[in-house]
Amino acid sequence: MRKSVMLAWAAAAVVATAGDMQVGEFRQHVELAYLGTSGNSDSNTLSALYSNEYQATAMDDIHFRADAYYGDKDGVKTDERYRAHIIGNHHFDPKWYAYAEAGALRNTFEGYNQQYNGGLGVGYMIFDDATQTLKVRGGYQYRYANLTTGDDEDFHYAKLGVNHDYRFNEKTELVSELNALEDLEETNDYEIVFRTALKTALMANFSLKVGFEVKYDNTPVEGKDTTDTTTTVGIVYDF
């Protein structure tokens, strides 16, 4: 009886975490976007993203994401950002799971030569059906950063995250993610990042994606703004 229950949980976990992914399946995702002008204004903006997901076992899945964003205007660099993030989930049943994650960032325009993050926590799947998926997670995150000011800093955060996917139909979906960090030592030090993207299929494996990201840092690096926004329009290839 106990073995049967565990097998049922495992099968449900695959459905809850990876849709129709099977054990051992590996999926990849590439996005490219470019905007250029010439004449009175000479500017170039390039963004690229690569991600993958792997269903290691019926209860375990791994997700990796890396992106780059670069811009210049009249020969002067205006944007440059590189990020990478990996998260692994272990599902106890169709609702509850634990996660461990690690990430890295370089963005001198925000004041970071290097920034490294690591954390762990638990999550809960509120619902997952043919139309939408909603899950929440919370845990601990450690951050170490080397700043453009020449200083180093490290922080201990409590983290809250929300993920929501809404599928309008077989071709179009809206994906949103909210992450909030609260310093465990300084209550006025917090950070909120919200991302949303609308993706529409164009043809086999190719889609059009419009994305928006806003980041609010209540205590930014000295001399930097509290709010950063990024808007992208690009072509997506899934394989």
Order of alpha helices (4+ residues) and beta strands (2+ residues): alpha-beta-beta-beta-beta-beta-beta-beta-beta-beta-beta-beta-beta
